[in-house]
Structure formats: C-alpha cells, structure tokens
Amino acid sequence: MKRKIALGLVALVLPLLGWAQPAPGQPAGGWKLKDCLDYGLKNYGTVRIAQNQTQIAAQQAREAVAGYLPQVTAQGTVDDNIKLQTTVLPAGIFGPEPTRVAFGTKYQTTASASLDQTLYDKSLLIGIKAARPNAQKAELNTRQTREDVIYAISSNYYQVFVAEQQIALLKDNIARTEQVLNILKLQRDNGVIQPVDYNRTEVSYNSAKSQLALAESNLSLALNRLKFQMGMPQNQALALSDTTLTTQVPTVNTGTFDARSLTDFQLSETNLTLQKLDRERIKAGYLPKLSATARYGTLALGNNYAKSLEKFSGFGSIGLRVSVPIFDGFRRDAQIRQSTLNIQSLQEQQKLNVASYQLQYNNAQTQLQRAQSSLQNDERNVKLAQQVYDVTTLQYKQGTKPLTDLVNAENSYRQAQNDYINSLLNYNQARLDLEQSQGTLLNFYNQL
C-alpha cells in the first residue's frame, strides 16, 4: 500500500517537473535542496561579510603584535631663521653692561632616524593574548551565518515545494472536474439530472480555479523569497526537483541536549573571555612601561644655504625610557568597574540564554512529535481514501453509484494526498527546527 501511495505522489510531481523546464546555468534536472544550499553558501551577501570579518580578525592580530615590534621613523627639516632669537648675557661676561647676542645661523638642515623598541608593556601583551579569542569569535560568526543561511534556504525551499505540489493537485482536480462538468451538462440538457446537481459541481469547479490563482501567487512569492535567501538574481529561473521530500520520511537524530554545542553559546563565552581580557588590559595600565630608544642624525649649519650643505656633522643617542603612571583622576578605576559590571551582565545573560536554548529544544521536540503523529494519521487517511476511491470507481462502472459519488471520492482522495504532502513537509520543517535547536544544522547540510 505504501508503494501505491509513493507512486501516486510521484505521478503528481512528474507533470510539474515537466512544466518547469530547467533554465540555463541551473543543475541538470532542476534544483535539489543541496544545490540551493551550495549556491546560497557561496553567493549570499552575509556569508561574504562573515568571511571578511574573519580576515579583519587576522589583520587585528597582526596589529596587536605590531606594538611589540620595533618602531622606526625618519624625518628631515630645513629651517630658514629669518630672524634669530636673541638672549641677554649678564653684565661682567663681555663688559660692564648686559649684552644682547643672537645664537645660531640663518640656515639649519637636519636629517635623523629614531628607533623605539618596547621591552615591557603588559597591556600590549594582553592585546596579543586577545588575538586568539578574537579570531575564534570571527570563525563562530562565520559558522552562525552559514547556519542561518542553511535554515532560511531550507525553510523557504519547503514552502516553495508545497506550493508547487498544491498547484499540481489543483490543476489535476480542475481538469477532472471539467470533464465531469461536460458530462453533467449533457445530462442536464437531456433532463437526466437536476440543474442543481450541475450547479453544485460548477461551484466546486470555480472554487478550485480561485484556489489555483491564489496558490500560483503564493508560489511566486515563495520563489522570490527563496531566490533572495540564495543570493540569486530575481530574474533567474528556478525550478525544483527534489521528489524525495514526498517519497521519503527523513530520520531524525534526537540526541541529548548540550547548550555548549550551540554556536550562540560559544559566541557568548568568547565575548565573556574578551571582556575579561579587556579588564586585565585596563588594570595593566597601572604598571610601568619600559622601552629602549635610539636616535641618529646629521646636521648642517650656515648663513649661506648652499655652503651649509657642504659640511654635515652627525649626532646620536641611545637610552632607556620608563613610564610610571601615578595618578589619572580615577579614570582607570571607573573603567575597571564598568568592565566588571559588563562581565556580570554577560554571565547573567548566558544563564538566561541557556534556559532559552533548553526551551527551544523542548518545543522543537514537541513539534516534531506532533508532526510525526499528523504524518502517520494522514498516511492512514490516504490509504482509506484510496480504498474508498477504488470501491466507488468499481461501483460506478457497475452502475450502482452515481457520478457525483465518484467525483466526491476522487476529491477526497486528492485532498488526503494533499494533506499527506503538507504533513510530510511540516515534518521536515519540524526536523529543521530541531536541528537548529541542537546546533546540528551543518551536519544536516553535510548529510544531504
């Protein structure tokens, strides 16, 4: 019986696949879910943004290390002292009266290079230490982005698929009802049936046409959303071909829940680590800083610029520089207190998040169980509706059942098939929600 149901559902899908011909550039035979996910993970904008953030984190690590590498600068100056500054020499040096003299020359040319090497700065060391968790945060952001893309594309793919199946069923029902209407019209005109029998069937026919127009509109909207989530141009054709959604019930791994496996949890932990390192960095500002310096240059002086360049004299120096903070107006103390409060807030938020993760997991399990129960019930209904349809068809051929009973039995069978498709896809959606609540969306993608 299951084989008959599967064959019947495939028969509904095949005409639809023939109606939606593959466009140039799309996979042969149409787009499966894995094809859409592969495309989206390569082309959706947020994925590229996350990849850029990973590269930014790598450059930030280089920037942190740069503080402990030698800092070399060079400079040159040319001064034209249009008026030399004078000073007063006390009386008794060159005469009984104070004497005004001007020191220096009109032109002064200087070229020098300096080197600074940090020997000890704990705040810089902590900055280097933070490079690793910062890189981990960028990687986790990339992973979270990939998970979000997988979830969004999969969910929209299911919506497009169910809309296509509904259209296929409605078109088939409309075609069959139209055939019945033609027969009933002849019977009405010949006085075999009452006009009300024809009108009742016509109402059903018009209702099905209205439902078809609505389903086609919903399909167009769902396709546009799917293309957007994939990063695909809206004017590109997209035809689906994953018939396994209607013929195979996926297995679900309902393992034990562990919040630590969730990307959100790991991101929060990484943010907490970075906040603690930032507090250490602020505290390190109270410690002395030690650096080595070296400077070498050359100097030319003269009252005639051209001649002054004929003779340069060199100069140089080396030394150690110690910087000891004494009082900063309690600025660092305020920063440390702020950082401590931020750490406490992150810890409390993490506790709330864990409870929320557990709630989402429990709800996802409940929804999956409900979807599984509905799927089993609708599968039984398909079997019963098929039995009724088979018996009614036989009775109609024997002349013991009117045409309207056959039409009703056929419509019930088609509706049962439609309910089964919806239940199967709802089961897939519930499975997707459970994968998300367990943090296993990447495994879900890899197993497709």
C-alpha positions as CSV (number, residue, x, y, z in Angstrom):
1,M,0.0,0.0,0.0
2,K,2.9,2.4,0.8
3,R,4.3,1.7,-2.6
4,K,1.0,2.7,-4.2
5,I,0.9,5.9,-2.2
6,A,4.5,6.8,-3.2
7,L,3.8,6.0,-6.9
8,G,0.7,8.2,-6.7
9,L,2.6,11.1,-5.2
10,V,5.4,10.8,-7.7
11,A,2.8,10.8,-10.5
12,L,1.7,14.2,-9.2
13,V,5.2,15.5,-9.1
14,L,6.4,14.4,-12.6
15,P,4.0,16.6,-14.6
16,L,5.0,19.6,-12.5
17,L,8.7,18.9,-13.3
18,G,7.9,18.8,-17.0
19,W,6.1,22.1,-16.7
20,A,9.0,23.8,-15.0
21,Q,11.9,23.4,-17.5
22,P,15.4,23.9,-16.2
23,A,16.9,27.3,-17.0
24,P,20.5,27.8,-18.4
25,G,23.1,27.6,-15.6
26,Q,21.0,25.6,-13.2
27,P,21.7,21.9,-12.2
28,A,20.6,19.3,-14.7
29,G,17.0,18.2,-13.8
30,G,16.4,21.2,-11.6
31,W,17.4,22.4,-8.1
32,K,17.6,20.0,-5.2
33,L,17.8,21.3,-1.7
34,K,21.5,20.6,-1.6
35,D,22.0,22.6,-4.8
36,C,20.2,25.6,-3.4
37,L,22.2,25.4,-0.2
38,D,25.5,25.2,-2.1
39,Y,24.6,28.2,-4.2
40,G,23.4,30.2,-1.2
41,L,26.6,29.5,0.9
42,K,28.7,30.8,-2.0
43,N,26.6,33.8,-3.1
44,Y,24.5,35.2,-0.2
45,G,25.9,38.5,1.0
46,T,26.1,37.8,4.7
47,V,28.4,34.8,4.0
48,R,30.9,37.0,2.3
49,I,30.6,39.6,5.0
50,A,31.3,37.0,7.6
51,Q,34.4,35.9,5.6
52,N,35.6,39.5,5.5
53,Q,35.2,39.6,9.3
54,T,37.4,36.6,9.6
55,Q,40.1,38.3,7.6
56,I,39.7,41.5,9.6
57,A,40.3,39.5,12.8
58,A,43.5,38.2,11.3
59,Q,44.7,41.7,10.5
60,Q,43.8,42.8,14.0
61,A,46.1,40.1,15.3
62,R,48.9,41.5,13.2
63,E,48.1,44.9,14.5
64,A,48.3,43.7,18.1
65,V,51.8,42.1,17.5
66,A,53.0,45.3,15.8
67,G,53.0,47.1,19.2
68,Y,55.9,44.8,20.3
69,L,57.9,45.2,17.1
70,P,60.5,48.0,16.5
71,Q,59.0,51.3,15.6
72,V,61.3,53.2,13.2
73,T,60.7,56.7,11.9
74,A,62.8,59.1,9.9
75,Q,62.4,62.9,9.5
76,G,64.1,65.8,7.9
77,T,63.8,69.5,8.4
78,V,65.1,72.6,6.7
79,D,64.9,75.9,8.7
80,D,65.4,79.4,7.4
81,N,65.8,81.5,10.5
82,I,64.6,84.8,9.1
83,K,65.2,86.4,12.5
84,L,67.4,84.7,15.1
85,Q,66.2,84.8,18.7
86,T,68.3,86.9,21.0
87,T,69.2,86.3,24.6
88,V,70.9,88.5,27.2
89,L,74.2,87.7,28.7
90,P,74.6,89.1,32.3
91,A,77.0,92.0,32.9
92,G,80.5,91.1,33.6
93,I,80.9,88.5,31.0
94,F,81.7,90.6,28.0
95,G,81.5,94.0,29.6
96,P,80.1,96.1,32.5
97,E,76.6,96.1,30.9
98,P,74.3,93.2,29.9
99,T,74.9,92.2,26.3
100,R,72.3,91.0,23.8
101,V,73.5,88.3,21.5
102,A,71.9,86.0,18.9
103,F,72.9,82.4,18.7
104,G,72.6,80.1,15.7
105,T,72.9,80.5,11.9
106,K,70.4,81.6,9.3
107,Y,70.0,78.1,7.8
108,Q,69.8,74.8,9.6
109,T,69.3,71.4,7.9
110,T,68.6,68.3,10.0
111,A,68.0,64.6,9.0
112,S,67.5,61.9,11.6
113,A,66.1,58.5,12.3
114,S,64.8,57.1,15.5
115,L,64.0,53.6,16.8
116,D,61.7,52.7,19.7
117,Q,61.5,49.1,21.0
118,T,59.0,48.2,23.7
119,L,60.7,46.0,26.3
120,Y,57.8,45.6,28.7
121,D,54.1,46.7,28.4
122,K,51.6,44.3,29.9
123,S,48.7,46.0,28.2
124,L,50.2,45.2,24.8
125,L,50.9,41.6,25.9
126,I,47.2,41.2,26.8
127,G,46.2,42.7,23.4
128,I,48.3,39.9,21.8
129,K,46.7,37.3,24.0
130,A,43.2,38.6,22.9
131,A,44.0,37.9,19.2
132,R,43.2,34.2,19.5
133,P,39.7,34.5,21.1
134,N,39.0,37.4,18.6
135,A,39.8,35.1,15.7
136,Q,37.6,32.4,17.3
137,K,34.8,34.9,17.5
138,A,35.1,35.7,13.8
139,E,35.1,32.0,13.0
140,L,32.0,31.5,15.1
141,N,30.3,34.4,13.4
142,T,31.0,32.7,10.1
143,R,29.6,29.4,11.3
144,Q,26.5,31.1,12.7
145,T,26.0,32.9,9.4
146,R,26.2,29.6,7.5
147,E,23.7,28.0,9.9
148,D,21.3,30.9,9.4
149,V,21.6,30.6,5.6
150,I,21.0,26.9,5.7
151,Y,17.9,27.3,7.9
152,A,16.5,30.1,5.8
153,I,17.0,28.4,2.5
154,S,15.7,25.1,3.7
155,S,12.6,26.6,5.2
156,N,11.8,28.6,2.1
157,Y,12.6,25.6,-0.1
158,Y,9.9,23.6,1.7
159,Q,7.4,26.4,1.2
160,V,8.1,26.6,-2.5
161,F,7.9,22.8,-2.8
162,V,4.5,22.5,-1.0
163,A,3.1,25.4,-3.2
164,E,4.2,23.5,-6.3
165,Q,2.5,20.3,-5.1
166,Q,-0.7,22.2,-4.3
167,I,-0.7,23.7,-7.8
168,A,-0.2,20.3,-9.3
169,L,-3.1,18.8,-7.3
170,L,-5.4,21.8,-8.1
171,K,-4.7,21.6,-11.9
172,D,-5.4,17.9,-11.9
173,N,-8.6,18.4,-9.9
174,I,-9.7,21.2,-12.2
175,A,-9.1,19.0,-15.3
176,R,-11.1,16.1,-13.9
177,T,-13.9,18.4,-12.7
178,E,-14.1,20.0,-16.1
179,Q,-14.6,16.6,-17.7
180,V,-17.3,15.8,-15.2
181,L,-19.0,19.2,-15.9
182,N,-19.1,18.4,-19.6
183,I,-20.9,15.1,-18.9
184,L,-23.2,16.7,-16.4
185,K,-24.1,19.5,-18.9
186,L,-25.3,16.9,-21.4
187,Q,-27.2,15.0,-18.7
188,R,-28.8,18.3,-17.6
189,D,-29.7,19.3,-21.1
190,N,-31.3,15.9,-21.7
191,G,-33.2,16.1,-18.4
192,V,-31.3,13.1,-16.8
193,I,-30.2,15.2,-13.8
194,Q,-31.5,18.2,-12.0
195,P,-29.8,21.6,-12.7
196,V,-28.8,21.9,-9.0
197,D,-26.5,18.9,-9.5
198,Y,-24.7,20.6,-12.3
199,N,-24.6,23.9,-10.3
200,R,-23.1,22.2,-7.3
201,T,-20.3,20.8,-9.3
202,E,-19.8,24.1,-11.1
203,V,-19.4,25.9,-7.7
204,S,-16.7,23.3,-6.8
205,Y,-15.0,24.0,-10.2
206,N,-15.0,27.8,-9.7
207,S,-13.7,27.4,-6.2
208,A,-10.8,25.2,-7.4
209,K,-9.9,27.9,-10.0
210,S,-9.8,30.6,-7.3
211,Q,-7.6,28.4,-5.1
212,L,-5.3,27.8,-8.1
213,A,-4.9,31.5,-8.7
214,L,-4.1,32.0,-5.0
215,A,-1.6,29.1,-5.0
216,E,0.2,30.4,-8.1
217,S,0.5,33.8,-6.4
218,N,1.9,32.2,-3.2
219,L,4.3,30.2,-5.3
220,S,5.7,33.3,-7.0
221,L,6.2,35.0,-3.6
222,A,7.8,31.9,-2.1
223,L,10.2,31.6,-5.1
224,N,11.2,35.3,-4.8
225,R,12.0,34.7,-1.1
226,L,14.0,31.6,-1.9
227,K,16.0,33.4,-4.5
228,F,16.7,36.2,-2.1
229,Q,17.9,33.9,0.6
230,M,20.2,32.1,-2.0
231,G,21.6,35.4,-3.3
232,M,20.2,34.6,-6.7
233,P,19.0,37.3,-9.2
234,Q,15.2,37.7,-9.1
235,N,15.0,37.4,-12.9
236,Q,16.7,34.0,-13.0
237,A,14.5,30.9,-13.4
238,L,14.4,28.4,-10.6
239,A,12.7,25.0,-10.9
240,L,12.8,22.5,-8.0
241,S,13.3,18.8,-8.5
242,D,13.7,17.2,-5.0
243,T,11.0,14.4,-5.2
244,T,12.4,12.7,-2.1
245,L,10.5,15.2,0.0
246,T,7.3,13.5,-0.9
247,T,8.5,9.9,-1.0
248,Q,10.9,9.6,1.9
249,V,10.5,10.3,5.5
250,P,13.8,11.6,6.9
251,T,15.3,10.1,10.0
252,V,15.9,12.5,12.9
253,N,18.7,12.2,15.4
254,T,17.2,13.3,18.8
255,G,20.3,13.1,20.9
256,T,20.8,14.6,24.3
257,F,20.8,18.4,24.5
258,D,24.0,20.2,25.3
259,A,23.9,24.0,25.2
260,R,27.7,24.1,24.7
261,S,27.3,22.7,21.2
262,L,25.3,25.7,20.1
263,T,27.1,28.5,18.2
264,D,25.3,31.2,20.1
265,F,26.5,29.7,23.4
266,Q,30.1,29.6,22.2
267,L,29.9,33.2,20.9
268,S,28.7,34.4,24.3
269,E,31.5,32.5,26.0
270,T,34.0,34.1,23.6
271,N,32.6,37.5,24.3
272,L,32.9,36.9,28.0
273,T,36.6,35.9,27.6
274,L,37.3,39.0,25.6
275,Q,35.6,41.2,28.2
276,K,37.7,39.6,30.9
277,L,40.9,40.3,28.9
278,D,39.8,43.9,28.4
279,R,39.5,44.3,32.1
280,E,43.0,42.9,32.5
281,R,44.3,45.3,29.9
282,I,42.8,48.2,31.8
283,K,44.4,47.0,35.1
284,A,47.8,46.7,33.3
285,G,47.7,50.5,32.8
286,Y,48.8,50.8,36.4
287,L,52.1,49.0,35.7
288,P,55.3,50.7,34.5
289,K,56.3,50.6,30.8
290,L,59.8,50.1,29.7
291,S,61.2,50.8,26.2
292,A,64.6,51.2,24.5
293,T,65.3,54.2,22.2
294,A,68.0,55.0,19.7
295,R,68.4,58.1,17.5
296,Y,71.0,59.1,14.9
297,G,71.1,62.1,12.7
298,T,73.2,64.7,10.9
299,L,73.1,68.5,11.0
300,A,74.3,71.3,8.7
301,L,74.5,74.9,9.7
302,G,75.4,78.1,7.8
303,N,74.4,81.6,6.9
304,N,74.6,80.6,3.2
305,Y,72.3,77.7,2.4
306,A,74.3,76.2,-0.4
307,K,77.6,76.3,1.5
308,S,75.9,75.0,4.7
309,L,75.2,71.7,2.8
310,E,78.9,71.1,2.2
311,K,79.5,70.1,5.8
312,F,77.3,67.9,7.9
313,S,78.0,66.8,11.5
314,G,76.5,63.8,13.0
315,F,74.9,63.2,16.3
316,G,73.3,60.2,18.0
317,S,72.0,58.7,21.3
318,I,70.7,55.6,22.9
319,G,68.7,55.2,26.1
320,L,66.0,53.6,28.1
321,R,62.6,55.1,28.8
322,V,60.5,54.2,31.8
323,S,56.9,55.4,32.1
324,V,55.3,55.1,35.6
325,P,51.6,56.1,35.9
326,I,51.0,57.9,39.2
327,F,47.5,59.5,39.2
328,D,44.9,59.6,36.4
329,G,42.0,61.1,38.2
330,F,40.4,57.6,38.9
331,R,39.8,57.1,35.2
332,R,41.1,53.5,35.1
333,D,39.2,52.7,38.3
334,A,36.0,53.8,36.7
335,Q,36.8,51.7,33.6
336,I,37.6,48.6,35.6
337,R,34.3,48.9,37.5
338,Q,32.4,49.3,34.2
339,S,34.2,46.2,32.8
340,T,33.4,44.2,35.9
341,L,29.7,45.1,35.6
342,N,29.7,44.2,31.9
343,I,31.2,40.8,32.8
344,Q,28.5,40.2,35.4
345,S,25.8,41.1,32.9
346,L,27.2,38.7,30.3
347,Q,27.3,35.9,32.8
348,E,23.6,36.6,33.8
349,Q,22.6,36.8,30.1
350,Q,24.3,33.5,29.5
351,K,22.2,31.8,32.2
352,L,19.1,33.2,30.6
353,N,20.3,32.1,27.1
354,V,20.8,28.5,28.4
355,A,17.3,28.4,29.7
356,S,16.0,29.8,26.4
357,Y,18.0,27.2,24.4
358,Q,16.5,24.4,26.5
359,L,13.0,25.8,25.9
360,Q,13.6,25.9,22.2
361,Y,14.9,22.3,22.2
362,N,11.9,21.1,24.2
363,N,9.4,22.9,22.0
364,A,11.1,21.6,18.8
365,Q,10.9,18.0,20.2
366,T,7.2,18.5,20.9
367,Q,6.5,20.0,17.5
368,L,8.4,17.1,15.8
369,Q,6.3,14.5,17.8
370,R,3.1,16.3,16.8
371,A,4.2,16.5,13.1
372,Q,5.1,12.8,13.2
373,S,1.7,11.9,14.6
374,S,-0.1,14.0,11.9
375,L,2.0,12.4,9.3
376,Q,1.1,8.9,10.4
377,N,-2.6,9.9,10.6
378,D,-2.6,11.5,7.1
379,E,-0.8,8.4,5.8
380,R,-3.7,6.3,7.1
381,N,-6.2,8.7,5.6
382,V,-4.5,8.3,2.2
383,K,-4.9,4.5,2.4
384,L,-8.6,4.8,3.4
385,A,-9.3,7.4,0.8
386,Q,-7.7,5.3,-1.9
387,Q,-9.8,2.3,-0.8
388,V,-13.0,4.3,-1.0
389,Y,-12.0,5.7,-4.4
390,D,-11.2,2.2,-5.7
391,V,-14.5,0.8,-4.4
392,T,-16.5,3.8,-5.7
393,T,-14.9,3.5,-9.1
394,L,-15.9,-0.2,-9.3
395,Q,-19.4,0.6,-8.2
396,Y,-19.8,3.4,-10.7
397,K,-18.7,1.1,-13.5
398,Q,-21.3,-1.4,-12.3
399,G,-23.9,1.4,-12.4
400,T,-24.6,1.2,-8.6
401,K,-23.1,4.6,-7.8
402,P,-23.8,8.0,-9.4
403,L,-21.1,10.1,-10.9
404,T,-21.2,12.6,-8.1
405,D,-20.2,9.9,-5.6
406,L,-17.2,9.1,-7.8
407,V,-16.3,12.8,-8.0
408,N,-16.6,13.2,-4.2
409,A,-14.5,10.1,-3.6
410,E,-11.8,11.3,-6.1
411,N,-11.7,14.7,-4.5
412,S,-11.4,13.1,-1.0
413,Y,-8.5,11.0,-2.3
414,R,-6.8,14.1,-3.7
415,Q,-7.4,16.1,-0.6
416,A,-5.9,13.2,1.5
417,Q,-2.9,13.2,-0.7
418,N,-2.5,17.0,-0.3
419,D,-2.8,16.7,3.5
420,Y,-0.2,14.0,3.4
421,I,2.2,16.2,1.4
422,N,1.6,19.1,3.9
423,S,2.2,16.8,6.9
424,L,5.4,15.4,5.3
425,L,6.8,18.9,4.7
426,N,5.7,20.0,8.1
427,Y,7.6,17.1,9.5
428,N,10.7,18.3,7.5
429,Q,10.2,21.8,8.9
430,A,9.9,20.4,12.5
431,R,13.1,18.4,11.9
432,L,14.8,21.6,10.7
433,D,13.8,23.4,13.9
434,L,15.1,20.5,16.0
435,E,18.4,20.5,14.1
436,Q,18.7,24.3,14.8
437,S,17.9,23.9,18.5
438,Q,20.5,21.2,18.8
439,G,23.2,23.1,16.9
440,T,23.5,20.5,14.2
441,L,22.4,22.4,11.1
442,L,25.8,21.9,9.5
443,N,25.6,18.2,10.0
444,F,22.1,18.3,8.4
445,Y,23.6,20.1,5.4
446,N,26.6,17.7,5.1
447,Q,24.3,14.7,5.2
448,L,22.1,15.8,2.3
